[in-house]
């Protein structure tokens, strides 16, 4: 349709003219002041926007993204001069990537897929190492209270390490923690519920006393608190 150089017309039809339009499957319920955009014998639609004088002015259309949702699909596209500007920018980025990686354009997708797989493998190894570090450095700093802290550990790794430590110290309250900026992020767990002070309630009290955040159930929970409150918080847990 772009290459066909179809003329685009703006119409303000009367009711009689509307009835003669064969492109309508269903006539509009109103016609007074109705603005129609007609592309020769191809399309007819009501629209108040800006339009080209013929389809060739569109030059080209490229769909850049699709988003599916319950009511259908949203299409993102670019056309005209913007399309060629985007193409030029993309070509420059591809040229930069091929120069940096020494990989042809046709092989870039495979190259980056392989690199991502390597990154995923290294991240898994690092996670395993972090969990093992938390386990091996854990100390029973008070009767039935085990604490372990490591750097750059995420919540999932804290939980995994605490779970394994609970198997080693089945009667203890386990705390695994890491420092993130000026914040102590921690996970608490135990195999047996303390009827007087479940872990969820313990975290709630910690929040009130040390300005922390978090929550949990009777047997486990996660939270954060200012790192400068760490020592006082540990004494609170021991007590």
C-alpha positions, -999 to +999 in steps of 0.1 A: +000+000+000+029+024+006+045+016-028+010+020-045+012+057-038-025+058-028-041+092-023-054+102+012-085+123+014-102+142+043-140+140+041-168+157+061-197+137+046-234+143+048-257+115+059-266+108+023-229+106+013-222+083+042-248+058+029-231+057-004-197+047+011-192+010+003-161+007+026-182+008+057-193-026+071-216-007+096-226+029+092-218+053+121-246+061+144-240+098+139-226+119+111-228+156+120-193+170+118-178+135+113-142+137+099-133+108+078-099+098+064-101+078+032-072+060+015-085+056-021-103+023-024-085+007+006-097+022+039-121+046+055-120+056+091-130+084+114-100+102+128-091+137+139-053+134+136-027+146+111-023+126+079-001+124+049-014+133+014-005+099+000+007+066+013+042+069-003+050+097+022+050+070+050+082+056+032+083+024+054+070+009+086+089-013+111+073-030+140+097-026+170+078-043+198+047-063+206+030-065+240+003-091+246-024-085+273-058-098+282-076-075+258-054-082+228-020-069+217-003-035+216+019-029+186+048-004+187+061+008+153+081+035+137+079+049+102+091+077+078+123+096+087+123+082+122+125+047+108+157+056+088+172+074+117+166+044+139+181+021+113+212+043+111+216+043+149+211+006+151+238+001+124+262+022+144+256+002+175+260-031+156+293-018+141+305-010+176+296-044+189+312-063+160+344-043+165+345-049+203+336-086+201+354-094+168+322-113+158+303-109+126+268-094+128+252-127+118+268-144+148+262-118+174+230-135+188+248-168+193+278-150+208+258-132+234+237-162+242+269-182+249+282-153+271+250-152+291+252-190+296+288-185+310+276-157+333+248-179+346+273-207+353+297-184+371+268-169+391+257-204+402+292-212+413+295-180+432+262-186+449+274-221+459+306-206+472+287-179+492+265-204+508+295-226+517+313-196+532+283-188+554+283-224+566+320-228+573+323-194+591+293-198+613+298-196+650+277-205+680+282-171+697+258-181+725+242-213+736+217-223+709+224-192+689+244-195+657+255-164+636+272-162+603+279-131+581+294-128+546+297-100+520+277-096+488+252-124+496+216-122+484+185-133+504+181-166+487+217-176+496+211-164+532+181-187+534+199-217+518+228-214+542+205-210+572+185-241+562+217-262+561+230-247+594+197-257+610+205-293+601+239-290+618+225-272+649+189-285+652+182-269+686+196-234+677+183-202+664+202-196+631+210-161+618+227-156+585+235-120+575+252-097+550+261-061+548+246-040+521+258-004+521+249+008+557+223-020+562+224-054+577+202-079+558+195-111+577+175-143+578+164-161+609+153-197+611+149-226+636+137-262+633+116-260+665+092-232+673+097-211+704+062-209+718+070-178+739+086-158+711+081-171+675+105-157+649+079-135+632+072-118+666+110-116+673+115-097+640+086-074+649+102-065+682+135-060+664+119-035+641+105-015+669+137-015+690+163-010+662+144+007+634+144-023+612+120-038+586+109-073+579+086-101+590+081-139+590+064-169+603+069-189+635+099-207+622+116-183+598+118-147+586+138-120+568+146-084+578+169-055+577+182-029+602+209-002+603+243-018+603+255+004+632+228-014+653+243-048+646+261-054+679+232-043+701+208-064+680+230-095+684+230-090+722+192-086+720+189-120+702+212-137+726+191-125+756 
